[in-house]
Amino acid sequence: MPRPHQVTMLTRCANSSRRSQRFPVVESLLQDARVQPYVHNCQVIVHEGRHTYRFCVFFKRHCHLQLNPILGRMGGQFRGDVVVMRVGESSVVNMQGRDAIVADFMMA
């Protein structure tokens, strides 16, 4: 049975500074650009006790895309791909600590 997993995401920086804002290139991970070229995105905030987690969720959804077996286990049907990224103060950041666990909870 497939499971969610972490992958390396290409990003573009606003300038040459390492602290500059990063822009993810999610199209490099999502499949079937000919069927559904448009990528949707939304921001999600999860509160867990005193901690606040901010995520950006990118997804493609179309009736002609393949069923997503991971999201299908949660009931219902989702046709397409999903990429979840952690958002820091001003840009996307690497997932650390409980981030992946919270992201899995968020998608359930």
Biopython code that builds the backbone (N, CA, C, O; Angstrom):
import numpy as np
from Bio.PDB.StructureBuilder import StructureBuilder

atoms = [
    (1, "MET", "N", (0.851, -1.180, 0.000)),
    (1, "MET", "CA", (0.000, 0.000, 0.000)),
    (1, "MET", "C", (0.898, 1.245, 0.000)),
    (1, "MET", "O", (1.778, 1.359, 0.853)),
    (2, "PRO", "N", (0.695, 2.177, -0.936)),
    (2, "PRO", "CA", (1.511, 3.395, -0.982)),
    (2, "PRO", "C", (1.327, 4.233, 0.286)),
    (2, "PRO", "O", (0.269, 4.227, 0.917)),
    (3, "ARG", "N", (2.384, 4.943, 0.629)),
    (3, "ARG", "CA", (2.354, 5.820, 1.806)),
    (3, "ARG", "C", (2.848, 7.206, 1.409)),
    (3, "ARG", "O", (3.589, 7.342, 0.435)),
    (4, "PRO", "N", (2.445, 8.237, 2.154)),
    (4, "PRO", "CA", (3.011, 9.572, 1.901)),
    (4, "PRO", "C", (4.521, 9.532, 2.135)),
    (4, "PRO", "O", (4.998, 8.792, 2.994)),
    (5, "HIS", "N", (5.259, 10.314, 1.384)),
    (5, "HIS", "CA", (6.703, 10.354, 1.570)),
    (5, "HIS", "C", (7.247, 11.741, 1.253)),
    (5, "HIS", "O", (6.628, 12.514, 0.522)),
    (6, "GLN", "N", (8.411, 12.042, 1.814)),
    (6, "GLN", "CA", (9.047, 13.328, 1.570)),
    (6, "GLN", "C", (9.896, 13.243, 0.315)),
    (6, "GLN", "O", (10.520, 12.219, 0.035)),
    (7, "VAL", "N", (9.908, 14.339, -0.436)),
    (7, "VAL", "CA", (10.692, 14.417, -1.661)),
    (7, "VAL", "C", (11.433, 15.749, -1.677)),
    (7, "VAL", "O", (11.111, 16.662, -0.915)),
    (8, "THR", "N", (12.418, 15.848, -2.545)),
    (8, "THR", "CA", (13.146, 17.098, -2.725)),
    (8, "THR", "C", (12.400, 17.952, -3.738)),
    (8, "THR", "O", (12.037, 17.480, -4.816)),
    (9, "MET", "N", (12.174, 19.210, -3.386)),
    (9, "MET", "CA", (11.426, 20.141, -4.242)),
    (9, "MET", "C", (12.372, 21.200, -4.802)),
    (9, "MET", "O", (13.150, 21.799, -4.059)),
    (10, "LEU", "N", (12.305, 21.425, -6.088)),
    (10, "LEU", "CA", (13.041, 22.535, -6.679)),
    (10, "LEU", "C", (12.415, 23.846, -6.225)),
    (10, "LEU", "O", (11.192, 23.963, -6.160)),
    (11, "THR", "N", (13.258, 24.840, -5.907)),
    (11, "THR", "CA", (12.752, 26.174, -5.570)),
    (11, "THR", "C", (13.563, 27.212, -6.320)),
    (11, "THR", "O", (14.717, 26.985, -6.685)),
    (12, "ARG", "N", (12.941, 28.343, -6.540)),
    (12, "ARG", "CA", (13.637, 29.490, -7.128)),
    (12, "ARG", "C", (13.725, 30.562, -6.055)),
    (12, "ARG", "O", (12.778, 30.773, -5.298)),
    (13, "CYS", "N", (14.861, 31.233, -5.994)),
    (13, "CYS", "CA", (15.057, 32.289, -5.000)),
    (13, "CYS", "C", (14.835, 33.649, -5.644)),
    (13, "CYS", "O", (15.103, 33.844, -6.830)),
    (14, "ALA", "N", (14.336, 34.596, -4.834)),
    (14, "ALA", "CA", (14.066, 35.943, -5.335)),
    (14, "ALA", "C", (15.361, 36.657, -5.722)),
    (14, "ALA", "O", (15.356, 37.461, -6.654)),
    (15, "ASN", "N", (16.469, 36.385, -5.032)),
    (15, "ASN", "CA", (17.776, 36.942, -5.388)),
    (15, "ASN", "C", (18.853, 35.972, -4.921)),
    (15, "ASN", "O", (18.538, 34.847, -4.535)),
    (16, "SER", "N", (20.113, 36.384, -4.949)),
    (16, "SER", "CA", (21.203, 35.461, -4.633)),
    (16, "SER", "C", (21.405, 35.230, -3.136)),
    (16, "SER", "O", (22.192, 34.363, -2.757)),
    (17, "SER", "N", (20.725, 35.969, -2.291)),
    (17, "SER", "CA", (20.859, 35.797, -0.842)),
    (17, "SER", "C", (20.198, 34.492, -0.396)),
    (17, "SER", "O", (19.115, 34.154, -0.873)),
    (18, "ARG", "N", (20.846, 33.755, 0.520)),
    (18, "ARG", "CA", (20.268, 32.503, 1.023)),
    (18, "ARG", "C", (19.008, 32.755, 1.834)),
    (18, "ARG", "O", (18.196, 31.846, 2.006)),
    (19, "ARG", "N", (18.829, 33.966, 2.334)),
    (19, "ARG", "CA", (17.656, 34.304, 3.144)),
    (19, "ARG", "C", (16.516, 34.887, 2.309)),
    (19, "ARG", "O", (15.482, 35.278, 2.850)),
    (20, "SER", "N", (16.706, 34.941, 1.008)),
    (20, "SER", "CA", (15.661, 35.514, 0.158)),
    (20, "SER", "C", (14.450, 34.591, 0.097)),
    (20, "SER", "O", (14.529, 33.414, 0.450)),
    (21, "GLN", "N", (13.343, 35.140, -0.352)),
    (21, "GLN", "CA", (12.116, 34.356, -0.451)),
    (21, "GLN", "C", (12.282, 33.260, -1.498)),
    (21, "GLN", "O", (12.863, 33.480, -2.560)),
    (22, "ARG", "N", (11.755, 32.061, -1.176)),
    (22, "ARG", "CA", (11.843, 30.920, -2.090)),
    (22, "ARG", "C", (10.473, 30.630, -2.685)),
    (22, "ARG", "O", (9.448, 30.721, -2.009)),
    (23, "PHE", "N", (10.483, 30.281, -3.956)),
    (23, "PHE", "CA", (9.252, 29.954, -4.663)),
    (23, "PHE", "C", (9.344, 28.509, -5.153)),
    (23, "PHE", "O", (10.228, 28.188, -5.947)),
    (24, "PRO", "N", (8.447, 27.631, -4.695)),
    (24, "PRO", "CA", (8.520, 26.220, -5.093)),
    (24, "PRO", "C", (8.112, 26.011, -6.548)),
    (24, "PRO", "O", (7.236, 26.703, -7.067)),
    (25, "VAL", "N", (8.759, 25.048, -7.195)),
    (25, "VAL", "CA", (8.432, 24.660, -8.566)),
    (25, "VAL", "C", (7.678, 23.331, -8.472)),
    (25, "VAL", "O", (8.233, 22.268, -8.752)),
    (26, "VAL", "N", (6.408, 23.408, -8.075)),
    (26, "VAL", "CA", (5.638, 22.187, -7.809)),
    (26, "VAL", "C", (5.317, 21.407, -9.074)),
    (26, "VAL", "O", (5.092, 20.198, -9.010)),
    (27, "GLU", "N", (5.291, 22.066, -10.206)),
    (27, "GLU", "CA", (5.000, 21.369, -11.465)),
    (27, "GLU", "C", (6.003, 20.250, -11.729)),
    (27, "GLU", "O", (5.700, 19.302, -12.453)),
    (28, "SER", "N", (7.200, 20.358, -11.143)),
    (28, "SER", "CA", (8.218, 19.320, -11.351)),
    (28, "SER", "C", (7.837, 18.003, -10.668)),
    (28, "SER", "O", (8.385, 16.955, -11.008)),
    (29, "LEU", "N", (6.905, 18.044, -9.709)),
    (29, "LEU", "CA", (6.500, 16.832, -8.989)),
    (29, "LEU", "C", (5.136, 16.298, -9.405)),
    (29, "LEU", "O", (4.881, 15.101, -9.280)),
    (30, "LEU", "N", (4.263, 17.160, -9.894)),
    (30, "LEU", "CA", (2.896, 16.746, -10.214)),
    (30, "LEU", "C", (2.839, 16.124, -11.608)),
    (30, "LEU", "O", (3.550, 16.552, -12.517)),
    (31, "GLN", "N", (2.000, 15.124, -11.763)),
    (31, "GLN", "CA", (1.916, 14.337, -12.997)),
    (31, "GLN", "C", (0.826, 14.861, -13.943)),
    (31, "GLN", "O", (0.006, 15.701, -13.571)),
    (32, "ASP", "N", (0.844, 14.351, -15.152)),
    (32, "ASP", "CA", (-0.217, 14.533, -16.156)),
    (32, "ASP", "C", (-0.537, 15.990, -16.481)),
    (32, "ASP", "O", (-1.685, 16.419, -16.367)),
    (33, "ALA", "N", (0.470, 16.737, -16.880)),
    (33, "ALA", "CA", (0.272, 18.147, -17.227)),
    (33, "ALA", "C", (-0.644, 18.312, -18.439)),
    (33, "ALA", "O", (-1.303, 19.342, -18.579)),
    (34, "ARG", "N", (-0.691, 17.307, -19.315)),
    (34, "ARG", "CA", (-1.567, 17.423, -20.488)),
    (34, "ARG", "C", (-3.036, 17.305, -20.112)),
    (34, "ARG", "O", (-3.890, 17.942, -20.729)),
    (35, "VAL", "N", (-3.334, 16.493, -19.102)),
    (35, "VAL", "CA", (-4.727, 16.310, -18.679)),
    (35, "VAL", "C", (-5.190, 17.505, -17.860)),
    (35, "VAL", "O", (-6.283, 18.026, -18.084)),
    (36, "GLN", "N", (-4.363, 17.946, -16.907)),
    (36, "GLN", "CA", (-4.730, 19.060, -16.031)),
    (36, "GLN", "C", (-3.490, 19.917, -15.808)),
    (36, "GLN", "O", (-2.688, 19.621, -14.922)),
    (37, "PRO", "N", (-3.319, 20.984, -16.604)),
    (37, "PRO", "CA", (-2.131, 21.821, -16.446)),
    (37, "PRO", "C", (-2.212, 22.776, -15.255)),
    (37, "PRO", "O", (-1.182, 23.268, -14.794)),
    (38, "TYR", "N", (-3.409, 23.043, -14.754)),
    (38, "TYR", "CA", (-3.570, 24.033, -13.693)),
    (38, "TYR", "C", (-3.304, 23.427, -12.319)),
    (38, "TYR", "O", (-3.819, 22.354, -12.006)),
    (39, "VAL", "N", (-2.509, 24.101, -11.503)),
    (39, "VAL", "CA", (-2.200, 23.654, -10.144)),
    (39, "VAL", "C", (-2.930, 24.567, -9.164)),
    (39, "VAL", "O", (-2.740, 25.783, -9.181)),
    (40, "HIS", "N", (-3.759, 23.978, -8.314)),
    (40, "HIS", "CA", (-4.459, 24.729, -7.274)),
    (40, "HIS", "C", (-3.554, 24.816, -6.053)),
    (40, "HIS", "O", (-2.692, 23.959, -5.854)),
    (41, "ASN", "N", (-3.747, 25.850, -5.231)),
    (41, "ASN", "CA", (-3.012, 25.911, -3.976)),
    (41, "ASN", "C", (-3.846, 26.609, -2.914)),
    (41, "ASN", "O", (-4.699, 27.442, -3.220)),
    (42, "CYS", "N", (-3.584, 26.255, -1.665)),
    (42, "CYS", "CA", (-4.251, 26.905, -0.538)),
    (42, "CYS", "C", (-3.329, 26.859, 0.671)),
    (42, "CYS", "O", (-2.459, 25.994, 0.769)),
    (43, "GLN", "N", (-3.529, 27.795, 1.586)),
    (43, "GLN", "CA", (-2.774, 27.835, 2.839)),
    (43, "GLN", "C", (-3.620, 27.194, 3.923)),
    (43, "GLN", "O", (-4.826, 27.431, 3.992)),
    (44, "VAL", "N", (-3.000, 26.384, 4.772)),
    (44, "VAL", "CA", (-3.690, 25.727, 5.877)),
    (44, "VAL", "C", (-2.889, 25.986, 7.152)),
    (44, "VAL", "O", (-1.666, 25.842, 7.169)),
    (45, "ILE", "N", (-3.590, 26.368, 8.215)),
    (45, "ILE", "CA", (-2.960, 26.585, 9.518)),
    (45, "ILE", "C", (-3.507, 25.545, 10.485)),
    (45, "ILE", "O", (-4.721, 25.388, 10.615)),
    (46, "VAL", "N", (-2.609, 24.835, 11.165)),
    (46, "VAL", "CA", (-2.989, 23.813, 12.141)),
    (46, "VAL", "C", (-2.481, 24.259, 13.508)),
    (46, "VAL", "O", (-1.300, 24.567, 13.672)),
    (47, "HIS", "N", (-3.384, 24.291, 14.487)),
    (47, "HIS", "CA", (-3.012, 24.625, 15.862)),
    (47, "HIS", "C", (-2.963, 23.336, 16.667)),
    (47, "HIS", "O", (-3.933, 22.579, 16.701)),
    (48, "GLU", "N", (-1.834, 23.091, 17.313)),
    (48, "GLU", "CA", (-1.665, 21.922, 18.171)),
    (48, "GLU", "C", (-1.086, 22.419, 19.497)),
    (48, "GLU", "O", (0.112, 22.681, 19.603)),
    (49, "GLY", "N", (-1.943, 22.545, 20.495)),
    (49, "GLY", "CA", (-1.491, 23.107, 21.765)),
    (49, "GLY", "C", (-1.024, 24.534, 21.557)),
    (49, "GLY", "O", (-1.763, 25.366, 21.030)),
    (50, "ARG", "N", (0.196, 24.817, 21.968)),
    (50, "ARG", "CA", (0.770, 26.164, 21.795)),
    (50, "ARG", "C", (1.442, 26.352, 20.445)),
    (50, "ARG", "O", (1.840, 27.463, 20.094)),
    (51, "HIS", "N", (1.567, 25.278, 19.694)),
    (51, "HIS", "CA", (2.272, 25.343, 18.414)),
    (51, "HIS", "C", (1.309, 25.644, 17.268)),
    (51, "HIS", "O", (0.173, 25.170, 17.244)),
    (52, "THR", "N", (1.791, 26.441, 16.327)),
    (52, "THR", "CA", (1.040, 26.739, 15.113)),
    (52, "THR", "C", (1.882, 26.293, 13.923)),
    (52, "THR", "O", (3.051, 26.661, 13.807)),
    (53, "TYR", "N", (1.288, 25.510, 13.055)),
    (53, "TYR", "CA", (1.954, 25.020, 11.852)),
    (53, "TYR", "C", (1.265, 25.631, 10.643)),
    (53, "TYR", "O", (0.039, 25.604, 10.541)),
    (54, "ARG", "N", (2.052, 26.181, 9.727)),
    (54, "ARG", "CA", (1.514, 26.738, 8.483)),
    (54, "ARG", "C", (2.010, 25.883, 7.317)),
    (54, "ARG", "O", (3.200, 25.595, 7.190)),
    (55, "PHE", "N", (1.061, 25.490, 6.475)),
    (55, "PHE", "CA", (1.390, 24.678, 5.310)),
    (55, "PHE", "C", (0.806, 25.318, 4.054)),
    (55, "PHE", "O", (-0.202, 26.022, 4.112)),
    (56, "CYS", "N", (1.452, 25.065, 2.926)),
    (56, "CYS", "CA", (0.890, 25.405, 1.623)),
    (56, "CYS", "C", (0.630, 24.072, 0.928)),
    (56, "CYS", "O", (1.531, 23.245, 0.789)),
    (57, "VAL", "N", (-0.607, 23.878, 0.496)),
    (57, "VAL", "CA", (-1.008, 22.632, -0.155)),
    (57, "VAL", "C", (-1.225, 22.917, -1.636)),
    (57, "VAL", "O", (-2.036, 23.771, -1.996)),
    (58, "PHE", "N", (-0.507, 22.210, -2.486)),
    (58, "PHE", "CA", (-0.645, 22.320, -3.937)),
    (58, "PHE", "C", (-1.289, 21.030, -4.427)),
    (58, "PHE", "O", (-0.933, 19.942, -3.974)),
    (59, "PHE", "N", (-2.235, 21.154, -5.350)),
    (59, "PHE", "CA", (-2.873, 19.927, -5.831)),
    (59, "PHE", "C", (-3.438, 20.108, -7.228)),
    (59, "PHE", "O", (-3.739, 21.217, -7.669)),
    (60, "LYS", "N", (-3.570, 18.962, -7.914)),
    (60, "LYS", "CA", (-4.258, 18.877, -9.199)),
    (60, "LYS", "C", (-5.423, 17.935, -8.995)),
    (60, "LYS", "O", (-5.281, 16.890, -8.359)),
    (61, "ARG", "N", (-6.556, 18.293, -9.524)),
    (61, "ARG", "CA", (-7.739, 17.443, -9.393)),
    (61, "ARG", "C", (-8.514, 17.496, -10.702)),
    (61, "ARG", "O", (-8.842, 18.571, -11.204)),
    (62, "HIS", "N", (-8.800, 16.324, -11.241)),
    (62, "HIS", "CA", (-9.510, 16.257, -12.515)),
    (62, "HIS", "C", (-10.110, 14.861, -12.650)),
    (62, "HIS", "O", (-9.517, 13.884, -12.193)),
    (63, "CYS", "N", (-11.268, 14.764, -13.269)),
    (63, "CYS", "CA", (-11.957, 13.468, -13.384)),
    (63, "CYS", "C", (-11.178, 12.461, -14.229)),
    (63, "CYS", "O", (-11.410, 11.258, -14.106)),
    (64, "HIS", "N", (-10.257, 12.923, -15.086)),
    (64, "HIS", "CA", (-9.481, 12.008, -15.912)),
    (64, "HIS", "C", (-8.118, 11.664, -15.315)),
    (64, "HIS", "O", (-7.363, 10.904, -15.920)),
    (65, "LEU", "N", (-7.789, 12.201, -14.148)),
    (65, "LEU", "CA", (-6.545, 11.832, -13.483)),
    (65, "LEU", "C", (-6.748, 10.526, -12.718)),
    (65, "LEU", "O", (-7.882, 10.149, -12.423)),
    (66, "GLN", "N", (-5.666, 9.845, -12.401)),
    (66, "GLN", "CA", (-5.749, 8.578, -11.672)),
    (66, "GLN", "C", (-6.214, 8.815, -10.240)),
    (66, "GLN", "O", (-5.965, 9.870, -9.657)),
    (67, "LEU", "N", (-6.897, 7.808, -9.683)),
    (67, "LEU", "CA", (-7.282, 7.865, -8.274)),
    (67, "LEU", "C", (-6.026, 7.919, -7.419)),
    (67, "LEU", "O", (-5.058, 7.204, -7.679)),
    (68, "ASN", "N", (-6.044, 8.761, -6.405)),
    (68, "ASN", "CA", (-4.934, 8.849, -5.474)),
    (68, "ASN", "C", (-5.151, 7.797, -4.387)),
    (68, "ASN", "O", (-6.053, 7.953, -3.563)),
    (69, "PRO", "N", (-4.343, 6.724, -4.363)),
    (69, "PRO", "CA", (-4.590, 5.636, -3.412)),
    (69, "PRO", "C", (-4.380, 6.046, -1.956)),
    (69, "PRO", "O", (-4.999, 5.472, -1.061)),
    (70, "ILE", "N", (-3.528, 7.017, -1.708)),
    (70, "ILE", "CA", (-3.266, 7.454, -0.332)),
    (70, "ILE", "C", (-4.459, 8.214, 0.217)),
    (70, "ILE", "O", (-4.913, 7.941, 1.328)),
    (71, "LEU", "N", (-4.968, 9.166, -0.551)),
    (71, "LEU", "CA", (-6.117, 9.944, -0.080)),
    (71, "LEU", "C", (-7.402, 9.137, -0.163)),
    (71, "LEU", "O", (-8.355, 9.428, 0.559)),
    (72, "GLY", "N", (-7.451, 8.133, -1.022)),
    (72, "GLY", "CA", (-8.631, 7.287, -1.136)),
    (72, "GLY", "C", (-8.883, 6.441, 0.100)),
    (72, "GLY", "O", (-10.021, 6.054, 0.365)),
    (73, "ARG", "N", (-7.833, 6.150, 0.860)),
    (73, "ARG", "CA", (-7.992, 5.362, 2.087)),
    (73, "ARG", "C", (-8.797, 6.118, 3.137)),
    (73, "ARG", "O", (-9.337, 5.509, 4.060)),
    (74, "MET", "N", (-8.880, 7.422, 3.007)),
    (74, "MET", "CA", (-9.558, 8.243, 4.008)),
    (74, "MET", "C", (-11.043, 8.388, 3.724)),
    (74, "MET", "O", (-11.733, 9.157, 4.393)),
    (75, "GLY", "N", (-11.529, 7.670, 2.759)),
    (75, "GLY", "CA", (-12.943, 7.773, 2.388)),
    (75, "GLY", "C", (-13.100, 8.714, 1.210)),
    (75, "GLY", "O", (-12.374, 9.700, 1.089)),
    (76, "GLY", "N", (-14.033, 8.411, 0.362)),
    (76, "GLY", "CA", (-14.218, 9.241, -0.825)),
    (76, "GLY", "C", (-13.168, 8.933, -1.873)),
    (76, "GLY", "O", (-12.367, 8.011, -1.720)),
    (77, "GLN", "N", (-13.182, 9.714, -2.936)),
    (77, "GLN", "CA", (-12.230, 9.525, -4.017)),
    (77, "GLN", "C", (-11.601, 10.860, -4.354)),
    (77, "GLN", "O", (-12.281, 11.885, -4.418)),
    (78, "PHE", "N", (-10.301, 10.838, -4.569)),
    (78, "PHE", "CA", (-9.583, 12.035, -4.999)),
    (78, "PHE", "C", (-8.758, 11.647, -6.199)),
    (78, "PHE", "O", (-7.902, 10.766, -6.115)),
    (79, "ARG", "N", (-9.010, 12.304, -7.322)),
    (79, "ARG", "CA", (-8.281, 12.024, -8.553)),
    (79, "ARG", "C", (-7.258, 13.130, -8.763)),
    (79, "ARG", "O", (-7.610, 14.249, -9.136)),
    (80, "GLY", "N", (-5.987, 12.812, -8.521)),
    (80, "GLY", "CA", (-4.921, 13.784, -8.713)),
    (80, "GLY", "C", (-3.815, 13.651, -7.684)),
    (80, "GLY", "O", (-3.808, 12.730, -6.867)),
    (81, "ASP", "N", (-2.882, 14.589, -7.741)),
    (81, "ASP", "CA", (-1.713, 14.596, -6.871)),
    (81, "ASP", "C", (-1.812, 15.727, -5.861)),
    (81, "ASP", "O", (-2.511, 16.716, -6.081)),
    (82, "VAL", "N", (-1.098, 15.568, -4.744)),
    (82, "VAL", "CA", (-1.055, 16.589, -3.698)),
    (82, "VAL", "C", (0.388, 16.740, -3.228)),
    (82, "VAL", "O", (1.093, 15.750, -3.031)),
    (83, "VAL", "N", (0.820, 17.987, -3.050)),
    (83, "VAL", "CA", (2.127, 18.294, -2.470)),
    (83, "VAL", "C", (1.886, 19.232, -1.297)),
    (83, "VAL", "O", (1.202, 20.246, -1.440)),
    (84, "VAL", "N", (2.447, 18.897, -0.134)),
    (84, "VAL", "CA", (2.305, 19.722, 1.065)),
    (84, "VAL", "C", (3.680, 20.267, 1.424)),
    (84, "VAL", "O", (4.647, 19.511, 1.524)),
    (85, "MET", "N", (3.765, 21.587, 1.620)),
    (85, "MET", "CA", (5.024, 22.223, 2.010)),
    (85, "MET", "C", (4.822, 23.029, 3.281)),
    (85, "MET", "O", (3.774, 23.645, 3.472)),
    (86, "ARG", "N", (5.820, 23.025, 4.144)),
    (86, "ARG", "CA", (5.789, 23.807, 5.381)),
    (86, "ARG", "C", (6.170, 25.236, 5.041)),
    (86, "ARG", "O", (7.094, 25.469, 4.262)),
    (87, "VAL", "N", (5.460, 26.195, 5.624)),
    (87, "VAL", "CA", (5.729, 27.613, 5.393)),
    (87, "VAL", "C", (6.320, 28.201, 6.665)),
    (87, "VAL", "O", (5.773, 28.019, 7.752)),
    (88, "GLY", "N", (7.440, 28.908, 6.528)),
    (88, "GLY", "CA", (8.084, 29.562, 7.659)),
    (88, "GLY", "C", (7.644, 31.011, 7.767)),
    (88, "GLY", "O", (6.531, 31.362, 7.376)),
    (89, "GLU", "N", (8.517, 31.847, 8.296)),
    (89, "GLU", "CA", (8.207, 33.271, 8.496)),
    (89, "GLU", "C", (7.830, 33.965, 7.186)),
    (89, "GLU", "O", (6.847, 34.704, 7.129)),
    (90, "SER", "N", (8.621, 33.722, 6.132)),
    (90, "SER", "CA", (8.372, 34.447, 4.888)),
    (90, "SER", "C", (8.427, 33.577, 3.648)),
    (90, "SER", "O", (8.202, 34.070, 2.542)),
    (91, "SER", "N", (8.719, 32.294, 3.807)),
    (91, "SER", "CA", (8.924, 31.454, 2.639)),
    (91, "SER", "C", (8.732, 29.986, 3.021)),
    (91, "SER", "O", (8.545, 29.658, 4.193)),
    (92, "VAL", "N", (8.782, 29.116, 2.025)),
    (92, "VAL", "CA", (8.701, 27.685, 2.308)),
    (92, "VAL", "C", (10.000, 27.235, 2.971)),
    (92, "VAL", "O", (11.072, 27.771, 2.690)),
    (93, "VAL", "N", (9.887, 26.237, 3.860)),
    (93, "VAL", "CA", (11.053, 25.726, 4.589)),
    (93, "VAL", "C", (11.019, 24.200, 4.587)),
    (93, "VAL", "O", (10.000, 23.598, 4.249)),
    (94, "ASN", "N", (12.117, 23.588, 4.959)),
    (94, "ASN", "CA", (12.180, 22.127, 5.067)),
    (94, "ASN", "C", (11.324, 21.652, 6.229)),
    (94, "ASN", "O", (11.229, 22.324, 7.256)),
    (95, "MET", "N", (10.701, 20.487, 6.063)),
    (95, "MET", "CA", (9.943, 19.899, 7.165)),
    (95, "MET", "C", (10.915, 19.315, 8.178)),
    (95, "MET", "O", (11.906, 18.680, 7.816)),
    (96, "GLN", "N", (10.612, 19.542, 9.463)),
    (96, "GLN", "CA", (11.441, 19.028, 10.550)),
    (96, "GLN", "C", (10.543, 18.589, 11.690)),
    (96, "GLN", "O", (9.369, 18.956, 11.746)),
    (97, "GLY", "N", (11.097, 17.803, 12.596)),
    (97, "GLY", "CA", (10.370, 17.419, 13.802)),
    (97, "GLY", "C", (9.020, 16.791, 13.496)),
    (97, "GLY", "O", (8.933, 15.809, 12.758)),
    (98, "ARG", "N", (7.965, 17.367, 14.071)),
    (98, "ARG", "CA", (6.602, 16.831, 13.934)),
    (98, "ARG", "C", (5.893, 17.311, 12.672)),
    (98, "ARG", "O", (4.727, 16.971, 12.470)),
    (99, "ASP", "N", (6.543, 18.075, 11.829)),
    (99, "ASP", "CA", (5.882, 18.652, 10.652)),
    (99, "ASP", "C", (5.203, 17.594, 9.785)),
    (99, "ASP", "O", (4.056, 17.779, 9.377)),
    (100, "ALA", "N", (5.889, 16.492, 9.497)),
    (100, "ALA", "CA", (5.311, 15.452, 8.629)),
    (100, "ALA", "C", (4.115, 14.786, 9.296)),
    (100, "ALA", "O", (3.131, 14.469, 8.628)),
    (101, "ILE", "N", (4.191, 14.570, 10.604)),
    (101, "ILE", "CA", (3.073, 13.957, 11.335)),
    (101, "ILE", "C", (1.858, 14.873, 11.308)),
    (101, "ILE", "O", (0.733, 14.419, 11.094)),
    (102, "VAL", "N", (2.090, 16.172, 11.529)),
    (102, "VAL", "CA", (0.987, 17.142, 11.505)),
    (102, "VAL", "C", (0.414, 17.244, 10.095)),
    (102, "VAL", "O", (-0.802, 17.355, 9.934)),
    (103, "ALA", "N", (1.267, 17.208, 9.072)),
    (103, "ALA", "CA", (0.788, 17.263, 7.687)),
    (103, "ALA", "C", (-0.078, 16.046, 7.367)),
    (103, "ALA", "O", (-1.107, 16.184, 6.704)),
    (104, "ASP", "N", (0.318, 14.857, 7.825)),
    (104, "ASP", "CA", (-0.497, 13.653, 7.616)),
    (104, "ASP", "C", (-1.851, 13.798, 8.305)),
    (104, "ASP", "O", (-2.881, 13.439, 7.735)),
    (105, "PHE", "N", (-1.851, 14.322, 9.529)),
    (105, "PHE", "CA", (-3.100, 14.554, 10.264)),
    (105, "PHE", "C", (-3.991, 15.536, 9.506)),
    (105, "PHE", "O", (-5.200, 15.331, 9.397)),
    (106, "MET", "N", (-3.390, 16.596, 8.986)),
    (106, "MET", "CA", (-4.128, 17.622, 8.257)),
    (106, "MET", "C", (-4.816, 17.036, 7.022)),
    (106, "MET", "O", (-5.939, 17.425, 6.700)),
    (107, "MET", "N", (-4.156, 16.109, 6.332)),
    (107, "MET", "CA", (-4.700, 15.546, 5.098)),
    (107, "MET", "C", (-5.713, 14.433, 5.356)),
    (107, "MET", "O", (-6.407, 14.005, 4.433)),
    (108, "ALA", "N", (-5.806, 13.959, 6.604)),
    (108, "ALA", "CA", (-6.718, 12.851, 6.925)),
    (108, "ALA", "C", (-8.155, 13.292, 6.954)),
    (108, "ALA", "O", (-9.045, 12.479, 7.209)),
]
sb = StructureBuilder()
sb.init_structure("model")
sb.init_model(0)
sb.init_chain("A")
sb.init_seg("    ")
for serial, (resi, resn, name, xyz) in enumerate(atoms, 1):
    if name == "N":
        sb.init_residue(resn, " ", resi, " ")
    sb.init_atom(name, np.array(xyz, "f"), 0.0, 1.0, " ", f" {name:<3s}", serial, name[0])
structure = sb.get_structure()
